[in-house]
Amino acid sequence: CACFGGSLRKLGEVVTETLERIPAKWVVLQTVREKFSCAACETITETPAPFHAIPRGRAGPHLLAEITVGKFGLHLPLTRQSAVFAQEGVDLDVSTLCDWMGAVAVATRPLSALITEHVMKAERLHADDTPVPVLAKGQTKTGRLWTVVRDDRPFAGADPPAAVYYYSADRKGEHPQGFLKSYSGILQADAYSGFGQLYEPGRATGTATEAACWAHARRKFFELAELRKGPIAIEAVKRID
C-alpha cells in the first residue's frame, strides 16, 4: 500500500471504455505463381491466375465495395474519395475510380436483373420519382431518379421487400412507360400524367390497375376547403382525415 506498505488484495476491477478508431490500412496482396517447364517438350506450365472482380484489374473486391458504398450509399463523390486516399498515401486518379465504378456496374448486372425480376412479379407496386442534381460541363443539370418499390409487409406478405432504381436525364412520361411496360398489376403512384397512360386500355400487356394516392387527392380538396369554396371539399377533407 502506498500509505503503510502492506500487501494488496484484489477486491475486483473497474473497466473504463474509450472509443477509438483504427485508420484504414492499405495492403498489397501478392499471389506468387511458379512456372515450370517440361524437361522433355519444354511446355511451360503455371498455376492459374487468381480471380479478380475486374479482369486484369488491381483493385480487390473489398476496395471496390468501399468505393461503391461511399459513392452511392454515403453520397461521397469520387473526387472526394480520391483526395482522402491521397492523404492516406495512395494516389488513385478520379478517372481510375470512374472506370472501376463502370466495371462494378457491369459485374453486378446479374444481381440487378434478379432484383428487377423479383420486383416486377409483385401483385402491387409503388412508383415515384425525385429530382437529382447531375454534374455537367460548367453547370449542374437536374436529372430524375425513378424508384419502383415492392413491399407487402403492411399486408402480411411473406415476400421480401425490394426496390429498383432507374435514372433519366428528364421527366418525360416515356421513362415510366418504358420500365413499367410489362407490368399489369396494381400500381400506386402520384397524379403525374406519365403514369396515367399505364392505366389506359389497349396496352399489349394489359392495363395496370390504378391505386390513387390519398395524399395527392386530399391536396386538391384541402386547397378548396381552405378557400371556403364549398361544403363538399370541406366534408371530403374531414372524411379523409
Secondary structure, DSSP 8 states (H G I E B T S, - for coil): -TTT------------------------------EEE-TTT--EEE------SSTT----HHHHHHHHIIIIIS---HHHHHHHHHHTT----HHHHHHHHHHHHHHTHHHHHHHHHHHHT-SEEEEEEEEEEEEETTEEEEEEEEEEEE--GGGT--S--EEEEEEESS--THHHHHHTTT--SEEE--S-HHHHGGGSTT-TT---EEE--HHHHHHHHHHHHHTT--HHHHHHHHHH-
